[in-house]
Amino acid sequence: MIATVKVRGSIDARHKAKRTLKDLNLEKRNQCVVFEDNDSIRGMLETAKDYITYGEISKETLEKLEERKGSEIESGDTVKLTPPTGGFRDTKKQVGQGGSLGKRDNLDELIQKMV
C-alpha cells in the first residue's frame, strides 16, 4: 500500500497539479489517502510531488490509520490527520534536499507523528 499526505496548499499551483490533487482526493492539508500500488497512481503521485509526500506504509501504520478513521480503509479512502509533532522539516524542498516533499522510502515515521 502507498500512502500520500498533502503537505502544501494548492494556491498558485499549476492547473495540472491541482487537477491531479483533486483526482487523488487530496483537497486539504494534512489529509492522508491510501492507494493500491500501480503505474497510474505512481504517475499521478509524480505529477503532484511538489505538494505531497508519499511512500509505502507497513501493516501496523495501516491499522493505526484504520483506528483513527474508525473503519476499514480501502484504496482511495481519506483520513484526516493532525499536523506532525515537531512540524514538517521544510515544505518547499524535496526529501533528498532536506525537506518534506516527494517520495520517501518509508512514510511510517511521519504518519506516526500525525496520528
SEDRENVEX-509707 format. One line per 2 residues: their letters; for each residue x, y, z of N, C-alpha, C. Coordinates in nm, 3 decimals, padded with zeros to 5 digits. Example, Ala and Ser with C-alpha at 12.3 -4.5 7.8 and 13.67 -1.06 7.14 Angstrom:
residues 2
AS = 01.319/-00.569/00.780/01.230/-00.450/00.780/01.320/-00.330/00.780 | 01.285/-00.225/00.708/01.367/-00.106/00.714/01.290/00.003/00.787 $
This chain:
residues 115
MI = 00.084/-00.118/00.000/00.000/00.000/00.000/00.089/00.125/00.000 | 00.043/00.224/-00.071/00.111/00.353/-00.076/00.021/00.456/-00.009 $
AT = 00.079/00.534/00.081/00.005/00.642/00.146/00.058/00.775/00.095 | -00.031/00.872/00.084/00.007/01.007/00.044/-00.045/01.104/00.149 $
VK = 00.032/01.208/00.175/-00.008/01.312/00.270/00.011/01.445/00.201 | -00.092/01.529/00.203/-00.080/01.662/00.142/-00.009/01.753/00.241 $
VR = 00.103/01.810/00.197/00.188/01.892/00.283/00.164/02.041/00.260 | 00.147/02.081/00.134/00.130/02.222/00.099/-00.009/02.247/00.043 $
GS = -00.055/02.369/00.055/-00.179/02.410/-00.008/-00.161/02.423/-00.158 | -00.271/02.425/-00.231/-00.261/02.427/-00.377/-00.291/02.564/-00.438 $
ID = -00.285/02.668/-00.358/-00.298/02.803/-00.411/-00.177/02.831/-00.501 | -00.198/02.891/-00.614/-00.094/02.921/-00.712/-00.028/02.797/-00.771 $
AR = -00.092/02.682/-00.758/-00.039/02.560/-00.818/-00.074/02.556/-00.967 | 00.004/02.482/-01.044/-00.027/02.465/-01.185/-00.161/02.393/-01.198 $
HK = -00.228/02.416/-01.308/-00.361/02.355/-01.330/-00.353/02.203/-01.328 | -00.253/02.146/-01.390/-00.238/02.001/-01.395/-00.218/01.943/-01.255 $
AK = -00.140/02.011/-01.171/-00.118/01.963/-01.034/-00.246/01.974/-00.951 | -00.321/02.083/-00.967/-00.449/02.098/-00.895/-00.546/01.987/-00.933 $
RT = -00.555/01.959/-01.062/-00.646/01.855/-01.109/-00.604/01.718/-01.056 | -00.475/01.692/-01.054/-00.425/01.565/-01.003/-00.452/01.551/-00.854 $
LK = -00.432/01.657/-00.777/-00.462/01.653/-00.634/-00.610/01.625/-00.610 | -00.696/01.684/-00.691/-00.839/01.659/-00.677/-00.871/01.514/-00.711 $
DL = -00.809/01.460/-00.816/-00.831/01.321/-00.854/-00.781/01.223/-00.747 | -00.680/01.265/-00.671/-00.627/01.182/-00.563/-00.704/01.198/-00.432 $
NL = -00.808/01.280/-00.430/-00.887/01.311/-00.310/-00.806/01.384/-00.204 | -00.709/01.460/-00.243/-00.628/01.540/-00.151/-00.665/01.686/-00.166 $
EK = -00.767/01.728/-00.093/-00.815/01.864/-00.109/-00.772/01.956/00.004 | -00.736/01.901/00.121/-00.694/01.982/00.235/-00.558/01.935/00.285 $
RN = -00.487/02.027/00.351/-00.358/01.991/00.409/-00.376/01.889/00.519 | -00.275/01.809/00.540/-00.269/01.706/00.643/-00.371/01.594/00.622 $
QC = -00.420/01.577/00.500/-00.505/01.463/00.468/-00.416/01.351/00.418 | -00.456/01.230/00.450/-00.382/01.111/00.407/-00.476/01.024/00.325 $
VV = -00.430/00.975/00.212/-00.506/00.884/00.128/-00.419/00.763/00.100 | -00.479/00.644/00.110/-00.406/00.519/00.089/-00.451/00.459/-00.044 $
FE = -00.354/00.412/-00.124/-00.383/00.354/-00.255/-00.314/00.220/-00.270 | -00.370/00.135/-00.356/-00.301/00.015/-00.401/-00.192/00.062/-00.497 $
DN = -00.080/-00.006/-00.498/00.033/00.034/-00.582/00.010/-00.011/-00.726 | 00.005/00.087/-00.820/00.001/00.057/-00.962/00.063/00.172/-01.041 $
DS = 00.086/00.152/-01.169/00.157/00.251/-01.250/00.082/00.382/-01.266 | -00.050/00.378/-01.278/-00.125/00.501/-01.297/-00.121/00.588/-01.171 $
IR = -00.129/00.526/-01.055/-00.120/00.602/-00.930/00.021/00.660/-00.916 | 00.123/00.582/-00.949/00.262/00.631/-00.941/00.281/00.755/-01.030 $
GM = 00.222/00.755/-01.148/00.231/00.870/-01.237/00.163/00.993/-01.179 | 00.048/00.973/-01.119/-00.024/01.085/-01.057/00.055/01.141/-00.939 $
LE = 00.115/01.053/-00.860/00.194/01.098/-00.745/00.315/01.177/-00.792 | 00.376/01.136/-00.900/00.492/01.207/-00.954/00.451/01.346/-01.004 $
TA = 00.331/01.359/-01.058/00.282/01.488/-01.105/00.260/01.585/-00.989 | 00.212/01.533/-00.876/00.178/01.617/-00.760/00.288/01.621/-00.655 $
KD = 00.407/01.575/-00.687/00.514/01.561/-00.587/00.556/01.692/-00.521 | 00.526/01.807/-00.580/00.564/01.935/-00.521/00.466/01.981/-00.413 $
YI = 00.361/01.905/-00.388/00.260/01.942/-00.289/00.233/01.831/-00.188 | 00.286/01.711/-00.214/00.258/01.596/-00.129/00.387/01.523/-00.093 $
TY = 00.376/01.434/00.003/00.479/01.336/00.029/00.412/01.199/00.023 | 00.485/01.099/-00.024/00.425/00.967/-00.040/00.529/00.859/-00.024 $
GE = 00.481/00.740/00.007/00.569/00.626/00.022/00.492/00.506/00.071 | 00.560/00.395/00.082/00.496/00.272/00.127/00.479/00.276/00.279 $
IS = 00.373/00.209/00.327/00.348/00.202/00.471/00.337/00.056/00.512 | 00.359/00.032/00.640/00.353/-00.103/00.695/00.209/-00.136/00.738 $
KE = 00.187/-00.262/00.770/00.055/-00.306/00.818/00.019/-00.236/00.949 | 00.117/-00.216/01.039/00.091/-00.152/01.168/00.042/-00.008/01.148 $
TL = 00.105/00.063/01.056/00.064/00.200/01.029/-00.075/00.202/00.966 | -00.103/00.109/00.878/-00.236/00.100/00.817/-00.341/00.074/00.925 $
EK = -00.310/-00.012/01.021/-00.403/-00.038/01.131/-00.427/00.087/01.215 | -00.322/00.168/01.239/-00.339/00.292/01.315/-00.428/00.390/01.239 $
LE = -00.412/00.397/01.107/-00.498/00.483/01.026/-00.642/00.435/01.030 | -00.663/00.303/01.026/-00.799/00.248/01.035/-00.861/00.279/01.171 $
ER = -00.780/00.272/01.275/-00.828/00.306/01.409/-00.867/00.453/01.416 | -00.787/00.539/01.356/-00.815/00.683/01.354/-00.945/00.712/01.277 $
KG = -00.963/00.644/01.164/-01.083/00.667/01.083/-01.206/00.602/01.146 | -01.187/00.490/01.216/-01.299/00.422/01.279/-01.359/00.314/01.194 $
SE = -01.299/00.285/01.079/-01.347/00.179/00.991/-01.231/00.130/00.905 | -01.256/00.023/00.832/-01.153/-00.032/00.746/-01.123/00.063/00.630 $
IE = -00.997/00.073/00.595/-00.955/00.162/00.486/-00.938/00.082/00.359 | -01.001/00.131/00.252/-00.984/00.072/00.120/-00.907/00.171/00.033 $
SG = -00.867/00.129/-00.083/-00.791/00.214/-00.173/-00.871/00.340/-00.208 | -00.812/00.457/-00.185/-00.876/00.584/-00.217/-00.945/00.649/-00.100 $
DT = -00.947/00.585/00.017/-01.011/00.643/00.135/-00.924/00.754/00.195 | -00.989/00.859/00.244/-00.921/00.974/00.302/-00.930/00.969/00.454 $
VK = -00.818/01.000/00.520/-00.812/01.008/00.665/-00.755/01.145/00.701 | -00.826/01.218/00.789/-00.777/01.348/00.831/-00.680/01.328/00.947 $
LT = -00.561/01.390/00.935/-00.458/01.379/01.037/-00.428/01.516/01.096 | -00.359/01.517/01.210/-00.316/01.643/01.271/-00.177/01.677/01.215 $
PP = -00.137/01.803/01.228/00.000/01.835/01.185/00.101/01.753/01.266 | 00.215/01.720/01.208/00.311/01.634/01.278/00.371/01.702/01.400 $
TG = 00.394/01.623/01.503/00.461/01.674/01.622/00.600/01.720/01.582 | 00.634/01.844/01.612/00.763/01.899/01.572/00.759/01.966/01.436 $
GF = 00.648/01.953/01.364/00.631/02.019/01.235/00.700/01.947/01.120 | 00.673/01.994/01.000/00.741/01.944/00.881/00.879/02.007/00.876 $
RD = 00.974/01.939/00.813/01.109/01.993/00.805/01.114/02.118/00.718 | 01.076/02.108/00.593/01.073/02.222/00.501/00.970/02.190/00.396 $
TK = 00.872/02.275/00.379/00.762/02.244/00.288/00.785/02.294/00.146 | 00.907/02.337/00.117/00.937/02.381/-00.019/01.049/02.301/-00.084 $
KQ = 01.105/02.204/-00.012/01.215/02.123/-00.065/01.176/01.976/-00.067 | 01.238/01.903/-00.159/01.216/01.759/-00.169/01.288/01.688/-00.054 $
VG = 01.250/01.563/-00.030/01.308/01.485/00.079/01.461/01.475/00.064 | 01.510/01.455/-00.056/01.653/01.443/-00.080/01.731/01.571/-00.051 $
QG = 01.662/01.684/-00.048/01.726/01.813/-00.021/01.706/01.856/00.125 | 01.652/01.768/00.207/01.630/01.800/00.348/01.491/01.853/00.376 $
GS = 01.399/01.838/00.283/01.263/01.887/00.302/01.165/01.776/00.331 | 01.037/01.805/00.307/00.930/01.710/00.338/00.852/01.663/00.216 $
LG = 00.882/01.713/00.099/00.803/01.681/-00.020/00.860/01.564/-00.099 | 00.774/01.498/-00.176/00.819/01.395/-00.268/00.816/01.255/-00.211 $
KR = 00.887/01.166/-00.280/00.886/01.024/-00.247/00.978/00.995/-00.130 | 00.926/00.916/-00.035/01.004/00.870/00.079/01.018/00.720/00.070 $
DN = 01.124/00.669/00.126/01.141/00.524/00.132/01.040/00.462/00.226 | 01.010/00.531/00.336/00.919/00.479/00.435/00.843/00.596/00.497 $
LD = 00.713/00.596/00.484/00.630/00.706/00.533/00.581/00.681/00.675 | 00.612/00.565/00.732/00.561/00.528/00.865/00.596/00.630/00.972 $
EL = 00.720/00.676/00.971/00.766/00.769/01.076/00.684/00.897/01.078 | 00.659/00.955/00.962/00.581/01.080/00.955/00.437/01.056/00.999 $
IQ = 00.376/00.948/00.953/00.236/00.921/00.989/00.224/00.894/01.139 | 00.324/00.830/01.200/00.321/00.808/01.345/00.316/00.942/01.419 $
KM = 00.385/01.044/01.368/00.384/01.176/01.430/00.250/01.248/01.410 | 00.173/01.207/01.309/00.050/01.276/01.274/-00.076/01.210/01.328 $
V = -00.067/01.087/01.376/-00.188/01.015/01.422/-00.225/01.058/01.561 $
